[in-house]
Amino acid sequence: MGVAHGSSLLIYALVAIAALILLITRFKVYPFLVLIIVSLLLGLAVGMPMDQIVKSFETGNGNTLGHIAIVVGLGTMLGKMMAESGGAERIATTLIRWFGEKNIHWAMMCVAVIVGLPVFFEVGFVLLIPIAFNVAKRTGKSLLLIGLPMVAGLSVVHGLIPPHPAALLAVQAYHADIGRTIAYGLIVGIPTAIVAGPLFALFIHRFIKLPENNPLSAQFVSKADPKPDSELPSFGITLFTILLPVILMLVGSWADLVFAPKTLPNNLLHFIGTSDVALLIAVLVSFWTFGAQRGFNREQIQKFCGDCLAPIAGITLIVGAGGGFGRVLMDSGVSKQIVELAQTAHLSPLLLGWLVAALIRLATGSATVAMTTACGIVAPIASAAGVTVQPELLVLATGSGSLIFSHVNDGGFWLIKEYFGMTVGQTFKTWSLLETIISLLGLGLTFALSAVV
């Protein structure tokens, strides 16, 4: 059997994605199993060497889990400590008091934009989801109305605004000015987040009914009556603890400005600024701020940590398998085929940046992979063509493209489906649509900005 080439590769990939969606939605096969089976069959169908197929899947699975398993594990522990101590309740009540119940979806978007800046989407999500569950319980509103503005805020900063890691990579690839990219990113990103977050949530939550009972919500919302104010940790302490990983990551990204590269203090700041170490430090601090200070003993804190990991085991496996599927798509040559298609289409650099990133995102599921790969392809084309387009705008166009239509090969898709307790179909109607709004509106506003600056 020969190796598939050209358009037949793309057809196989489309068939694989369609089969995946059908098996999960229609035949209710467990997503983890479906992702493995479809990945292996796709590898066989396109004629990858048999010994390579499993290796490819394992590599993608391992690379995704290497980052996400640690992040989700530590983030969930931090969330559990915040929930048990009453910290999530404190932030929920304070936000409700400041913004009012009517405007709580705006509050969630603002918090997500701040928390999301230096952290990967998944990190921001696991830090904030306990607050979303608590706000939803407090206000009696749909989790979608609270949660969608939050994920919109996180997603916009992920794709458009440095010092987010993905956006920073694009700034380097296009030799853009970081300060100007942040300014333009905010001009494009804030209106985009408003439309895709609070406004879209207000519209869509009327049409989608979430199940009454969400097992994950029980992890983060205490069953007991609300504690009296005096028994909750203060807003300042709670905010400090939850923002600690964010602060450490920011400090890490500024290390080169403060100390000469390769010196011990510089290396140390970079070390504590990695998401894994920053979250670990925050979890240890939370044992004191949310644990010992609130009167919990060591056994209770140990129990919280153990209890909260069981419900996320399934999610973590599914997210990893999504990464494995993405890798098989990459190694089978599908991603390369998409790139060649885009290059023959002679488009404006902004549209080319957006399109290449969008196609890679659809094929691999990862916004970060889409952004980094697209920059590598588009930067030389743009400079060879001698086109006068501002590199900062190229960063935004590529970032917007990397966020389009998150679907079954994206770890974030499964994370949101499981935490919100939605079906695959509901996740398409909410999360996938929200991501597409961000992508298209981001591109439109980037074009508008390019006409002005």
Stockholm file with secondary structure:
# STOCKHOLM 1.0

chainA/1-453         MGVAHGSSLLIYALVAIAALILLITRFKVYPFLVLIIVSLLLGLAVGMPMDQIVKSFETGNGNTLGHIAIVVGLGTMLGKMMAESGGAERIATTLIRWFGEKNIHWAMMCVAVIVGLPVFFEVGFVLLIPIAFNVAKRTGKSLLLIGLPMVAGLSVVHGLIPPHPAALLAVQAYHADIGRTIAYGLIVGIPTAIVAGPLFALFIHRFIKLPENNPLSAQFVSKADPKPDSELPSFGITLFTILLPVILMLVGSWADLVFAPKTLPNNLLHFIGTSDVALLIAVLVSFWTFGAQRGFNREQIQKFCGDCLAPIAGITLIVGAGGGFGRVLMDSGVSKQIVELAQTAHLSPLLLGWLVAALIRLATGSATVAMTTACGIVAPIASAAGVTVQPELLVLATGSGSLIFSHVNDGGFWLIKEYFGMTVGQTFKTWSLLETIISLLGLGLTFALSAVV
#=GR chainA/1-453 SS CCCCCHHHHHHHHHHHHHHHHHHHHTSCCCHHHHHHHHHHHHHHHTTCCHHHHHHHHHHHHHHHHHHHHHHHHHHHHHHHHHHHHTHHHHHHHHHHHHHCGGGHHHHHHHHHHHHHSSSCHHHHHHHHHHHHHHHHHHHTCCHHHHHHHHHHHHHHHHHHCTTSHHHHHHHHHHTCCHHHHHHHHHHHHHHHHHIIIIIHHHHHTTTCCCCSCCHHHHHHSCSSCCCCGGGSCCHHHHHHHHHHHHHHHHHHHTHHHHSCTTSHHHHHHHHHTSHHHHHHHHHHHHIIIIIGGGTCCHHHHHHHHHHHHTTHHHHHHHHHHHHHHHHHHHHTTHHHHHHHHHHTTCCCHHHHHHHHHHHHHHHHCCHHHHHHHHHHHHHHHHHHTTCCCCHHHHHHHHHHHTTSCCCTTCHHHHHHHHHHTCCHHHHIIIIIHHHHHHHHHHHHHHHHHHHHC
#=GC SS_cons         CCCCCHHHHHHHHHHHHHHHHHHHHTSCCCHHHHHHHHHHHHHHHTTCCHHHHHHHHHHHHHHHHHHHHHHHHHHHHHHHHHHHHTHHHHHHHHHHHHHCGGGHHHHHHHHHHHHHSSSCHHHHHHHHHHHHHHHHHHHTCCHHHHHHHHHHHHHHHHHHCTTSHHHHHHHHHHTCCHHHHHHHHHHHHHHHHHIIIIIHHHHHTTTCCCCSCCHHHHHHSCSSCCCCGGGSCCHHHHHHHHHHHHHHHHHHHTHHHHSCTTSHHHHHHHHHTSHHHHHHHHHHHHIIIIIGGGTCCHHHHHHHHHHHHTTHHHHHHHHHHHHHHHHHHHHTTHHHHHHHHHHTTCCCHHHHHHHHHHHHHHHHCCHHHHHHHHHHHHHHHHHHTTCCCCHHHHHHHHHHHTTSCCCTTCHHHHHHHHHHTCCHHHHIIIIIHHHHHHHHHHHHHHHHHHHHC
//
